[in-house]
Amino acid sequence: MDSCFVPQAGSSEVGDPSIPMENNDTYLHGRVDPGNEESIHLVDAVSVKDSTRKGTKESILLAEAGPSNIASRPNLSSDASILPSNDRYHLNDLPTEIIDHILSFLEPFDLASVSSTCHLLSTRSKSDLYWRRHVQDNVPGSQLTSPYPCNTFQELYIAHDPHWFLTKYKVWFCDYFLTGKLIITRYDPRRGCIEGYRLLAEKPQATFDPWEADDEVLIHSFAPHCQLHLDQPVLHLDALRLESLITTSSKTSQLQRFNAETPMHITDRSNHGVFSNFLLARSVEARPNMNLWPPPTIPARQRVRNASQEAFVGSGHKPQKRSEVCEEAFRIRRWMEMSAGINGGPGVHLGEEVYTYATLDPKIYTPTEDKPYRGIWVGDYSGHGCEFLLMNQPDDEEPFDEASVVQREDETRDEWENRKKEERVYRGSLEAIKLTGDPNVPRGEYTFIADDLGRAGYVRTATEKRFAGARIVQSRGHIAARMFRNDKYIESQLIMVSHNRLAQYWVGFGHISFYERVDIDRFISHLNDPMPKTKSK
């Protein structure tokens, strides 16, 4: 039936008279007049399928935000006092520069929410101006110029969501039995993937020189070389294509999205038949006798369980929604599959292991003027080889009071200023905690502790040529029998050679071993990787 209308000169407009119409025609309708607001309730409503929103990039983020995240944001409509008196909002009337400035303060979920409001804000909120920053903030050490392999930085962000915390925190250590492992995670813009490699250290054959201060003590030479084991990745996550994300979002519930395991396609010739899955972790509240990672020796904002009778498949170990995702820990499940033979039957699942990884709060390994020894270090452990440590300088209970350092009568102003600087720096304790370990003192344990770097722990200032000018303080060295049996602390002294090099005098053993700071930032960009060796013909 053709639509028809009857023109009526001088007739009033249907609906809101404040909204101008293109003409004054009166439309006829076969049933209910949509221009009459009182008749709208006569039209039955139809159910709306969720799939109508699953085909957009923004809906992937919004659907996974969960009610808890949404509820935590202020509800503007619930407080009439903060709303404009006019019924219309005028955000769209602002210059685009002002809108862009406002949007620049929004987090990814907020941008996704804004994109669902109107056409203008949808267009502005998808700009790479914001999404590039959100990706870049999670990729230290690498300046991104392209969203490859995605078309936009918004797609790239969603493609690796919720795994950006891996590259953001970059340093991860695991609970591998006794020895542990230290890996560096980074983003590779050449392939658009997140990858993690084990950090290794090797040292040349040691030499042994007598100590000038005590010729019965031997000094072990130490010149470590740190590098990534690039031939054997520990972690590898590819960017999921948008089409795959939309398909997954439409088929997978929010629950499955976060507690599902992600297969990692790691090509490693030396581990043929070995498979790995990536697992998000869920933090827990510490309780007595609970096995946690990281261990209590290492300061951490979040901890997760690292023991499970059900192989970490229960809901207590895996997040059920985004707000439960622990961004400071994750797990890797590894296993072997043996072929059933030439008939192509199902393989045999063997040797499954689950390793829990945790990161470090950047604050505790970033040196400052007052805490210059904070950092990640590598130490010499004789026959055990090189081991990585966290040098932890805890915050002081009270701030340093310069007025407490009074100038002496025989002291020049420069000497006084130097003494104030020394007393500000050499105060509090220094804890050396193993990130990787050995069969005697394993990962997660103290290797030595200097209880007071200040006057209470001061021994002397070295005058011998090898350590001339170095401050020497009392410390306690941690030793144990194999399998960490009968552990105890023994007398030792810490020789503070520089802010990048320390030496530990193990008094009972009669030797001095060294520790050096590791430049972690050198390993988070592929541009610093050594050139691959060419095979000789």
C-alpha positions as CSV (number, residue, x, y, z in Angstrom):
1,M,0.0,0.0,0.0
2,D,1.4,3.3,-1.0
3,S,2.0,5.9,1.7
4,C,-0.1,9.0,1.3
5,F,-0.5,12.4,2.9
6,V,-3.0,15.2,2.9
7,P,-1.5,18.7,2.8
8,Q,-3.3,21.1,5.1
9,A,-2.3,24.8,4.9
10,G,-1.8,26.4,8.3
11,S,-1.9,23.2,10.3
12,S,0.2,22.9,13.4
13,E,3.3,20.6,13.4
14,V,3.0,17.2,15.0
15,G,5.1,16.6,18.1
16,D,7.4,19.1,19.8
17,P,6.6,22.5,18.2
18,S,10.1,23.8,19.1
19,I,11.6,21.4,16.6
20,P,11.2,22.8,13.0
21,M,9.8,20.5,10.3
22,E,10.7,20.6,6.7
23,N,7.0,21.2,5.8
24,N,3.6,21.4,7.4
25,D,2.2,18.2,5.8
26,T,0.0,15.9,7.9
27,Y,0.9,12.3,7.5
28,L,-1.7,9.5,7.5
29,H,-0.9,6.1,9.0
30,G,-2.7,2.8,8.7
31,R,-2.6,2.1,12.4
32,V,-1.1,4.1,15.2
33,D,0.1,7.6,14.7
34,P,3.7,7.9,15.8
35,G,3.3,11.7,16.1
36,N,0.9,11.2,19.0
37,E,2.9,10.4,22.1
38,E,-0.2,9.1,23.9
39,S,-0.6,6.2,21.4
40,I,3.1,4.9,21.7
41,H,2.1,2.5,24.4
42,L,-0.3,0.8,22.0
43,V,2.7,-0.6,20.0
44,D,4.1,-3.9,21.4
45,A,7.9,-4.0,22.2
46,V,10.1,-6.8,20.8
47,S,13.1,-8.4,22.6
48,V,16.6,-7.1,21.7
49,K,19.3,-9.7,21.1
50,D,22.7,-9.1,22.7
51,S,24.3,-9.8,19.4
52,T,23.3,-6.4,18.1
53,R,26.3,-5.0,20.0
54,K,28.8,-7.7,19.8
55,G,29.9,-6.7,16.3
56,T,31.8,-3.6,17.5
57,K,35.3,-3.1,18.9
58,E,34.0,-1.0,21.8
59,S,31.5,-3.6,22.9
60,I,34.3,-6.1,23.5
61,L,35.7,-3.9,26.1
62,L,32.4,-2.8,27.5
63,A,31.0,-6.3,27.8
64,E,34.0,-7.4,29.8
65,A,34.1,-4.4,32.1
66,G,31.6,-6.1,34.3
67,P,29.0,-4.6,36.6
68,S,31.5,-4.0,39.4
69,N,33.6,-1.7,37.2
70,I,30.6,0.2,36.1
71,A,29.2,0.5,39.5
72,S,32.4,2.0,40.8
73,R,31.9,5.1,38.6
74,P,29.8,8.0,39.7
75,N,26.2,8.0,38.6
76,L,25.6,11.5,37.4
77,S,21.9,11.0,36.9
78,S,21.4,10.1,40.5
79,D,22.3,13.6,41.7
80,A,20.3,16.3,40.2
81,S,22.3,19.0,41.9
82,I,25.3,18.4,39.6
83,L,23.3,18.3,36.4
84,P,22.8,21.4,34.2
85,S,19.5,23.2,34.7
86,N,18.9,22.9,30.9
87,D,17.8,19.4,29.7
88,R,20.3,19.5,26.9
89,Y,24.0,18.7,27.4
90,H,26.3,21.0,25.4
91,L,29.4,18.9,25.2
92,N,29.0,18.5,21.4
93,D,28.8,22.3,21.1
94,L,32.4,22.7,22.3
95,P,35.3,23.1,19.8
96,T,36.8,19.8,18.8
97,E,40.1,20.9,20.4
98,I,38.4,21.1,23.8
99,I,36.6,17.8,23.3
100,D,39.9,16.1,22.4
101,H,41.5,17.6,25.5
102,I,38.6,16.2,27.7
103,L,38.8,12.8,26.0
104,S,42.6,12.7,26.6
105,F,42.0,12.2,30.3
106,L,39.8,9.1,29.8
107,E,40.9,5.5,30.4
108,P,40.2,2.8,27.7
109,F,36.9,1.7,29.3
110,D,35.7,5.2,29.5
111,L,36.6,5.9,25.9
112,A,34.6,2.7,24.9
113,S,31.6,4.0,26.9
114,V,31.8,7.5,25.4
115,S,31.9,6.0,21.9
116,S,28.4,4.6,22.5
117,T,26.7,7.9,23.2
118,C,26.5,9.8,19.9
119,H,28.0,9.9,16.4
120,L,30.3,12.8,17.1
121,L,31.8,11.4,20.3
122,S,32.0,7.9,18.8
123,T,34.1,9.3,16.0
124,R,36.4,11.4,18.3
125,S,36.8,8.6,20.9
126,K,38.1,6.1,18.3
127,S,41.0,8.5,17.3
128,D,44.5,7.0,17.4
129,L,45.4,10.2,19.3
130,Y,44.2,8.5,22.5
131,W,44.6,4.8,21.8
132,R,48.2,5.2,20.7
133,R,49.0,6.7,24.1
134,H,47.2,3.9,25.9
135,V,49.2,1.3,24.0
136,Q,52.5,3.3,24.4
137,D,52.0,3.6,28.2
138,N,52.2,-0.2,28.4
139,V,55.2,-0.5,26.1
140,P,58.2,1.0,27.9
141,G,61.5,1.1,25.9
142,S,59.9,1.0,22.5
143,Q,58.6,4.0,20.5
144,L,55.6,2.8,18.5
145,T,55.0,4.4,15.1
146,S,52.5,1.8,13.6
147,P,49.7,-0.3,15.0
148,Y,50.8,-3.3,12.9
149,P,49.5,-5.9,12.5
150,C,46.2,-4.1,13.2
151,N,44.7,-1.2,11.3
152,T,44.4,1.2,14.2
153,F,45.9,1.6,17.7
154,Q,42.4,1.0,19.1
155,E,42.3,-2.4,17.5
156,L,45.8,-3.1,18.7
157,Y,44.9,-2.3,22.3
158,I,41.9,-4.6,22.1
159,A,43.9,-7.3,20.4
160,H,46.2,-7.7,23.4
161,D,43.7,-6.9,26.1
162,P,43.8,-7.9,29.0
163,H,47.5,-8.8,28.7
164,W,49.2,-5.3,28.5
165,F,50.3,-5.6,32.1
166,L,52.9,-8.1,30.9
167,T,54.9,-5.5,29.0
168,K,54.1,-2.7,31.4
169,Y,55.8,-4.4,34.4
170,K,58.5,-6.1,32.2
171,V,60.3,-8.0,35.0
172,W,58.9,-11.4,36.1
173,F,60.3,-14.1,38.3
174,C,58.8,-17.6,38.9
175,D,58.6,-20.3,41.5
176,Y,60.5,-23.0,39.6
177,F,61.7,-25.4,42.2
178,L,64.7,-24.0,44.1
179,T,66.4,-22.1,41.2
180,G,63.5,-20.0,39.8
181,K,63.7,-18.1,36.6
182,L,63.8,-14.4,35.7
183,I,62.2,-13.3,32.4
184,I,61.9,-10.0,30.6
185,T,58.6,-9.4,28.8
186,R,58.4,-6.9,25.9
187,Y,56.3,-5.9,22.9
188,D,57.8,-6.6,19.5
189,P,56.4,-4.1,17.0
190,R,57.8,-6.0,14.0
191,R,55.4,-8.9,14.7
192,G,52.8,-7.2,16.9
193,C,53.3,-9.8,19.7
194,I,54.0,-9.9,23.4
195,E,57.0,-12.1,24.2
196,G,59.0,-13.1,27.2
197,Y,62.6,-14.4,27.3
198,R,64.7,-15.8,30.1
199,L,67.4,-13.5,31.4
200,L,70.7,-15.4,31.8
201,A,74.1,-14.4,33.1
202,E,77.5,-16.0,32.4
203,K,80.9,-15.2,33.8
204,P,84.4,-16.0,32.6
205,Q,86.7,-18.3,34.6
206,A,87.3,-16.7,38.0
207,T,90.7,-15.7,39.3
208,F,91.6,-15.6,43.0
209,D,93.7,-12.8,44.5
210,P,94.6,-12.3,48.1
211,W,93.1,-9.4,50.0
212,E,95.5,-6.7,51.0
213,A,93.7,-6.2,54.4
214,D,93.9,-10.0,55.1
215,D,96.1,-12.2,53.0
216,E,94.1,-15.3,54.2
217,V,91.1,-14.0,52.3
218,L,90.7,-14.6,48.6
219,I,88.9,-12.2,46.3
220,H,86.9,-13.9,43.5
221,S,87.0,-12.0,40.2
222,F,83.6,-11.3,38.7
223,A,82.8,-9.9,35.2
224,P,79.3,-11.1,34.4
225,H,77.6,-10.8,31.0
226,C,73.8,-10.7,30.9
227,Q,71.7,-11.6,27.9
228,L,68.3,-12.9,26.9
229,H,67.9,-16.5,25.8
230,L,66.3,-15.4,22.5
231,D,66.4,-18.9,21.0
232,Q,63.9,-20.2,23.6
233,P,60.9,-17.9,24.4
234,V,59.1,-18.6,27.6
235,L,56.0,-16.6,26.7
236,H,54.4,-15.6,23.3
237,L,51.0,-14.0,22.7
238,D,50.0,-13.0,19.2
239,A,47.6,-10.1,18.5
240,L,44.2,-11.5,17.9
241,R,42.5,-10.2,14.7
242,L,39.4,-8.1,15.2
243,E,37.3,-10.6,13.4
244,S,38.5,-13.3,15.7
245,L,37.8,-11.2,18.8
246,I,34.3,-10.4,17.7
247,T,33.6,-14.1,17.0
248,T,35.1,-15.0,20.4
249,S,33.1,-12.3,22.2
250,S,29.9,-13.6,20.6
251,K,30.6,-17.2,21.5
252,T,32.4,-16.8,24.8
253,S,30.9,-15.6,28.1
254,Q,32.7,-13.1,30.3
255,L,33.5,-15.9,32.7
256,Q,35.2,-17.9,30.0
257,R,37.1,-14.9,28.7
258,F,39.1,-14.5,31.9
259,N,39.4,-18.0,33.3
260,A,40.1,-19.7,29.9
261,E,43.7,-20.7,29.1
262,T,45.4,-19.2,26.1
263,P,47.5,-21.6,24.0
264,M,50.9,-20.1,23.2
265,H,52.3,-21.0,19.8
266,I,56.0,-21.2,20.7
267,T,58.2,-22.6,18.0
268,D,61.2,-24.2,19.8
269,R,63.2,-26.9,18.0
270,S,64.7,-28.0,21.3
271,N,61.3,-28.6,22.9
272,H,59.5,-30.6,20.2
273,G,56.2,-32.0,21.6
274,V,56.1,-29.5,24.5
275,F,53.0,-27.3,24.8
276,S,52.3,-24.2,26.8
277,N,49.2,-22.3,27.9
278,F,49.0,-18.8,29.5
279,L,46.8,-18.4,32.5
280,L,45.6,-15.2,34.2
281,A,45.8,-15.3,38.0
282,R,43.6,-14.2,40.8
283,S,45.0,-12.5,43.9
284,V,44.1,-13.7,47.3
285,E,44.2,-12.3,50.8
286,A,47.2,-13.8,52.7
287,R,46.4,-16.2,55.5
288,P,48.6,-18.2,57.8
289,N,50.3,-21.3,56.2
290,M,49.2,-20.3,52.8
291,N,51.7,-20.9,49.9
292,L,51.9,-17.6,48.1
293,W,53.9,-16.1,45.3
294,P,55.8,-13.8,45.6
295,P,57.0,-14.9,49.0
296,P,56.7,-12.6,52.0
297,T,60.4,-11.6,51.8
298,I,59.6,-9.6,48.6
299,P,57.4,-6.5,49.0
300,A,54.3,-6.9,46.8
301,R,50.9,-5.3,46.5
302,Q,49.2,-8.5,45.3
303,R,50.0,-12.2,45.9
304,V,48.6,-15.4,44.4
305,R,48.6,-19.0,45.5
306,N,51.4,-21.1,44.1
307,A,50.2,-24.5,45.4
308,S,47.1,-26.3,44.2
309,Q,45.7,-29.9,44.5
310,E,43.6,-29.3,41.4
311,A,46.3,-28.1,39.1
312,F,45.1,-24.4,39.3
313,V,41.8,-25.1,37.5
314,G,39.4,-24.1,40.3
315,S,37.6,-20.8,40.5
316,G,39.8,-19.8,43.5
317,H,42.8,-19.6,41.2
318,K,41.3,-18.1,38.1
319,P,39.6,-14.7,37.7
320,Q,35.9,-14.9,36.9
321,K,35.6,-11.2,35.8
322,R,38.0,-8.4,34.8
323,S,38.0,-6.8,38.3
324,E,39.5,-10.1,39.7
325,V,42.4,-10.2,37.2
326,C,45.7,-9.9,39.1
327,E,48.0,-7.7,37.0
328,E,51.0,-8.6,39.1
329,A,51.1,-12.3,38.5
330,F,50.3,-15.0,35.9
331,R,50.8,-18.7,35.3
332,I,52.2,-20.9,32.5
333,R,51.1,-24.5,32.2
334,R,53.5,-26.8,30.3
335,W,53.2,-30.4,29.3
336,M,54.4,-32.9,26.8
337,E,52.4,-35.0,24.4
338,M,53.7,-38.3,23.1
339,S,52.4,-39.5,19.8
340,A,50.3,-42.7,19.9
341,G,52.0,-44.1,16.9
342,I,51.6,-44.4,13.2
343,N,47.8,-45.0,13.5
344,G,47.3,-41.3,14.5
345,G,45.5,-42.1,17.8
346,P,45.2,-39.6,20.6
347,G,48.5,-38.6,22.2
348,V,49.6,-39.2,25.7
349,H,49.6,-36.2,28.1
350,L,52.8,-36.3,30.2
351,G,54.7,-34.2,32.7
352,E,52.4,-31.3,33.3
353,E,53.8,-28.5,35.4
354,V,52.4,-25.1,36.3
355,Y,54.7,-22.2,37.1
356,T,53.6,-19.0,38.8
357,Y,55.2,-15.7,37.8
358,A,55.1,-12.4,39.8
359,T,56.5,-9.0,39.1
360,L,58.2,-6.4,41.2
361,D,56.8,-3.0,42.0
362,P,59.1,-0.6,40.0
363,K,59.5,1.5,43.0
364,I,61.5,-1.1,44.9
365,Y,64.1,-1.6,42.1
366,T,64.4,2.0,40.9
367,P,67.3,3.8,42.6
368,T,66.8,7.3,44.0
369,E,69.1,9.8,45.5
370,D,68.3,8.6,49.0
371,K,68.1,4.9,48.1
372,P,70.8,4.5,45.4
373,Y,71.3,0.7,45.9
374,R,67.8,-0.3,44.9
375,G,67.7,-2.4,41.8
376,I,68.0,-5.8,40.2
377,W,71.5,-7.2,40.6
378,V,73.5,-10.2,39.5
379,G,75.8,-12.0,42.0
380,D,78.6,-14.5,42.0
381,Y,77.8,-17.8,43.7
382,S,80.9,-19.8,42.9
383,G,80.0,-23.2,41.7
384,H,76.3,-22.4,41.4
385,G,77.1,-19.7,38.8
386,C,75.4,-16.3,38.6
387,E,72.1,-15.6,40.4
388,F,69.8,-12.5,40.2
389,L,68.9,-10.5,43.3
390,L,66.6,-7.8,44.4
391,M,68.5,-5.2,46.4
392,N,65.8,-3.8,48.6
393,Q,66.2,-0.6,50.5
394,P,63.0,-0.2,52.5
395,D,61.6,3.2,53.1
396,D,62.7,4.9,56.3
397,E,60.1,5.1,59.1
398,E,60.9,8.8,59.5
399,P,62.2,11.2,56.9
400,F,65.8,12.4,57.1
401,D,66.2,15.6,59.2
402,E,69.1,17.6,57.9
403,A,68.9,19.9,61.0
404,S,70.1,16.9,63.0
405,V,73.5,17.1,61.3
406,V,75.2,20.0,63.1
407,Q,78.4,21.5,61.6
408,R,81.5,20.8,63.6
409,E,83.9,23.6,64.6
410,D,86.8,21.9,62.6
411,E,84.6,21.2,59.6
412,T,84.4,23.2,56.4
413,R,81.1,23.9,54.7
414,D,81.9,21.4,51.9
415,E,82.8,18.7,54.4
416,W,79.6,19.4,56.3
417,E,77.5,19.1,53.1
418,N,79.2,15.8,52.2
419,R,78.6,14.5,55.7
420,K,74.9,15.4,55.5
421,K,74.7,13.6,52.1
422,E,76.4,10.5,53.6
423,E,74.1,10.4,56.6
424,R,71.0,10.8,54.3
425,V,72.2,8.0,52.0
426,Y,73.8,5.6,54.5
427,R,70.8,5.0,56.8
428,G,68.4,2.1,57.2
429,S,68.9,-1.4,56.0
430,L,69.8,-3.2,52.8
431,E,68.2,-6.6,52.0
432,A,69.5,-8.8,49.2
433,I,66.8,-11.2,48.1
434,K,67.2,-14.0,45.6
435,L,65.0,-13.8,42.5
436,T,66.8,-16.9,41.3
437,G,68.5,-19.4,43.6
438,D,70.4,-22.6,44.0
439,P,69.9,-25.9,45.8
440,N,71.3,-24.5,49.0
441,V,69.6,-21.1,49.4
442,P,66.7,-21.1,46.9
443,R,64.8,-18.3,45.1
444,G,62.8,-16.0,47.3
445,E,65.2,-16.2,50.3
446,Y,67.5,-13.6,51.7
447,T,71.2,-14.0,50.7
448,F,72.5,-11.3,53.0
449,I,71.1,-8.4,55.1
450,A,72.9,-5.3,56.3
451,D,70.8,-4.2,59.2
452,D,72.2,-0.6,59.4
453,L,74.1,1.2,56.7
454,G,74.6,4.1,59.1
455,R,76.8,4.6,62.2
456,A,75.4,1.6,64.1
457,G,76.6,-0.8,61.4
458,Y,79.8,1.1,60.3
459,V,83.0,-0.9,60.4
460,R,85.5,1.3,58.6
461,T,86.4,3.0,55.3
462,A,88.6,0.9,53.2
463,T,92.2,2.1,52.6
464,E,93.5,-0.8,50.6
465,K,94.0,-0.1,46.9
466,R,91.4,-2.6,45.7
467,F,88.5,-1.0,47.7
468,A,90.0,2.4,48.5
469,G,87.3,4.8,49.9
470,A,84.6,2.1,50.1
471,R,82.3,2.1,53.1
472,I,82.3,-1.3,54.9
473,V,79.4,-2.2,57.2
474,Q,78.3,-5.2,59.1
475,S,76.0,-7.7,57.4
476,R,74.6,-11.2,57.9
477,G,75.2,-13.8,55.2
478,H,72.6,-16.6,54.7
479,I,73.8,-20.1,54.2
480,A,72.2,-23.6,54.2
481,A,72.8,-27.2,53.4
482,R,71.3,-28.6,50.2
483,M,67.6,-28.5,49.9
484,F,67.7,-25.4,52.2
485,R,68.2,-27.5,55.3
486,N,69.7,-26.1,58.5
487,D,69.8,-22.6,57.2
488,K,71.5,-19.9,59.3
489,Y,73.0,-16.5,59.1
490,I,76.8,-16.0,59.5
491,E,79.1,-13.1,60.1
492,S,79.9,-11.1,57.0
493,Q,80.7,-7.6,55.9
494,L,79.3,-5.6,53.0
495,I,81.9,-3.6,51.0
496,M,80.0,-0.7,49.3
497,V,82.3,-0.2,46.3
498,S,79.8,2.0,44.3
499,H,76.1,2.4,43.6
500,N,76.5,-0.2,40.8
501,R,78.9,-2.7,42.5
502,L,79.0,-4.3,45.9
503,A,81.2,-6.9,47.5
504,Q,80.4,-9.3,50.3
505,Y,83.1,-10.6,52.6
506,W,82.1,-14.0,54.0
507,V,84.2,-14.0,57.1
508,G,83.9,-17.7,58.0
509,F,84.5,-18.8,54.4
510,G,87.4,-16.4,53.9
511,H,86.5,-15.1,50.5
512,I,84.9,-12.0,48.9
513,S,82.3,-12.2,46.2
514,F,80.9,-9.4,44.0
515,Y,77.5,-8.2,42.9
516,E,76.7,-5.9,39.9
517,R,73.7,-3.9,39.0
518,V,71.7,-5.1,35.9
519,D,70.5,-2.6,33.4
520,I,67.0,-4.1,32.8
521,D,66.0,-1.4,30.3
522,R,68.7,-2.6,27.9
523,F,66.7,-5.8,27.3
524,I,63.2,-4.4,26.7
525,S,63.7,-3.3,23.1
526,H,64.5,-5.6,20.2
527,L,66.8,-2.9,18.8
528,N,69.3,-3.8,21.5
529,D,69.4,-7.5,20.7
530,P,72.7,-8.8,19.4
531,M,72.9,-9.6,15.7
532,P,72.2,-13.3,15.0
533,K,75.2,-15.4,14.3
534,T,75.7,-16.4,10.7
535,K,76.4,-20.0,10.0
536,S,79.8,-20.7,8.5
537,K,79.8,-22.5,5.2
